[in-house]
Amino acid sequence: MCGIVGYVGTRDAIPVVLDGLKRLEYRGYDSAGLAVIEREGTIAVRRQAGKLEALLDVIRREPVSGNIAIGHTRWATHGEPCQRNAHPHVGATGAIAVVHNGIIENFRALRKLLKAQGRAFNSETDTEVVAHLVEGFLEEGFDLVTAVREALTRIKGASAFVFLSKDEPDRLVAARLGNAGGLTVGIGEEEMFLASDIPAILEHTRDMIFLEDRQLAIVTRDGPELFTLSGEKVNASVHSIPWDPVSAAKGTYRHFMQKEIYEQARSITDTIRGRAQFGRGRVRLEGLRLARGEAESLEKVVIVACGSAAYAGLVGKFMLEALARVPVEVDYGSEFRYRDPIISRNTAVLAITQSGETVDTLAAMEEGRGKGARLWSIVNVMGSQAHRISEAHILMQAGPEIGVASTKAFTASLVDLYLLALYLAEKRKTLEGEQLHRAVDALGLLPDLVGRVLDHGDEYTQLAHRLYEREHFLYLGRGINYPIALEGALKLKEISYIHAEGYPAGEMKHGPIALIDEAMPVVVIATQDHVYDKMISQVEQVKARGGVVVALATEGDEAITGKADHVLRAPQAPPLLSPVVNVVPLQLLAYRIAVRRGCDVDQPRNLAKSVTVE
């Protein structure tokens, strides 16, 4: 959602903040702005609706500079996307400026109260009430930190804030309430950074501190001081982030999504490295050191996730049940807390989240913890909220994923789920000896298999040219590849805006078959496995009704060539790992169709990379 960047140091802050905002564009936004304390001691604000280029045009016409600044990209929740609703927001006197990520649940009541005190509002946002609250406490004689503390005690809802004051021009004050909106402090030499996500400041530092719920940071060029909102000093851990700054840049690729698709052979290798002990039939998961007897006593795993991560969880259900013989439920994070799930201490609630900041998934984790469950996570971002609150975790090792539509994080999470299934299988003794060795060794095949898919490209471009004007697609899969049909359909609709549905193939005759005609392509995952004959039957049923079939088939399968209109190829993969290989052609197809339609692949309309508000 909204992006936040802050800087205090010896350099001109404007280029640093603008560059950070540029690196956060993948989060999705509809306006942008910044506030800077100029050298004469006044706060100058520049903001504009639209993309960052519109803000840059404003700054070119009305230049500003200074050594301390805050910036923001906004995704509208309260008030239309326009200049007056863009961040930063200031109070009536211009003494302070604030940027904000999240939702203030009681803002209407606060706005009414402040209006009754005679304060005039210039926007429709919930954020502006905080500016007026803080300014009111400053007028009573409080310093900035105390004024922020007093204001935030009156706020309800999960949010992150950064404040700037012309009367204390050497510092930024940042605070986090609840699980929405991550906030990171980056530590440099005689300069400090703030950001809502790591890539914004990775160019400048790898040493970072992550704010927890109800923590406040005072950030000067000499370093940060952390406190609880009640004023107790916090000794925070500094994390060294292993990502290479170059990995967050597009390089020679046209889009981040394209780059991330083609990084998957490497990201899968990184995910496996040091974990799968080939030749020994063992798996080592550094963040998942279970207590003695914990795996054996496990009665159920409940996977909570949203979007692509939820589909990964559906694949994980097959893996965990087949290898570890533990029952698995998969729940949308957004639904889990609104019922009364039956879980206990012998239940593991496993969250899957790329960012580690998805508010619905975090809420589901809190629901599980409140009911006494064990809390596990598969997460890509070290130091994120999901990572920190988990009792045990698996880091994806996928590196930064910038494109909104998940690709390499999806396949990395599938590999992590397989590793988890093997780890539990060994502990629970449901897989032993040669069987366990073969299952572990199968992981070693994946980078090459995925690389072989990525060696092909022209056929996707040609097929996209034929299909890009279609308005509806149907995706069919069966067994462990049914979730891949769901994911393939999601990728297409996310980035091309074509309506697409994923369906279990056996259910086609229970409704969707009525939609089949020559105008709607049907993408069928028909690789050679134990349900291959069933999938061929689905192809024949579609063709019998005049449908257009795009078949994903195994390399060397010529029998399907005469049955389908178009054939995409994937190498034969071990059955439980076939989703990792089979999803890649569907990613490539969606990407090429979206490009042919002229869509904004990396920043699809109405979508954000990390959904940090409910």
Salt bridges, closest charged atoms under 4 A:
ASP19 OD2 - ARG23 NE 2.81
GLU25 OE1 - LYS22 NZ 3.00
GLU53 OE2 - ARG60 NH1 3.04
ASP57 OD1 - ARG60 NH1 2.51
GLU62 OE1 - ARG46 NE 3.94
GLU80 OE2 - ARG84 NH2 3.38
GLU124 OE1 - ARG84 NH2 2.78
ASP126 OD2 - HIS78 ND1 3.45
GLU128 OE2 - HIS132 NE2 3.13
GLU135 OE1 - ARG119 NH1 3.53
GLU139 OE1 - ARG119 NH2 2.74
GLU150 OE1 - ARG154 NH1 3.37
ASP167 OD1 - LYS166 NZ 3.41
GLU168 OE1 - ARG171 NE 3.84
ASP170 OD1 - ARG171 NE 3.07
GLU191 OE1 - ARG11 NE 2.99
ASP197 OD2 - ARG27 NH1 3.39
GLU203 OE1 - ARG23 NH2 3.57
GLU212 OE2 - ARG388 NE 2.53
GLU225 OE2 - LYS233 NZ 3.68
GLU263 OE2 - LYS259 NZ 2.60
GLU263 OE1 - ARG266 NH2 3.88
GLU263 OE1 - LYS408 NZ 2.74
ASP270 OD2 - ARG266 NH1 2.65
ASP270 OD1 - ARG273 NH1 2.57
GLU286 OE2 - ARG275 NH2 3.01
GLU294 OE2 - ARG374 NE 3.82
GLU321 OE2 - LYS317 NZ 2.96
GLU329 OE2 - LYS300 NZ 3.30
ASP331 OD2 - ARG339 NH2 2.34
ASP340 OD1 - LYS371 NZ 2.60
GLU357 OE1 - ARG176 NH2 2.79
GLU366 OE2 - ARG369 NH2 2.89
GLU391 OE1 - ARG345 NH2 3.21
GLU401 OE1 - LYS609 NZ 2.52
ASP416 OD1 - ARG275 NH1 3.01
GLU426 OE2 - ARG282 NE 3.04
GLU434 OE2 - ARG438 NH1 3.94
ASP448 OD2 - ARG452 NH1 3.95
GLU459 OE2 - HIS456 ND1 3.41
GLU487 OE2 - LYS491 NZ 2.77
GLU494 OE1 - LYS491 NZ 2.99
GLU501 OE2 - HIS499 NE2 3.93
GLU540 OE2 - LYS563 NZ 3.06
GLU555 OE1 - ARG452 NH2 2.49
GLU558 OE1 - ARG569 NH2 3.92
ASP565 OD2 - LYS543 NZ 2.87
GLU614 OE1 - ARG337 NH2 2.88
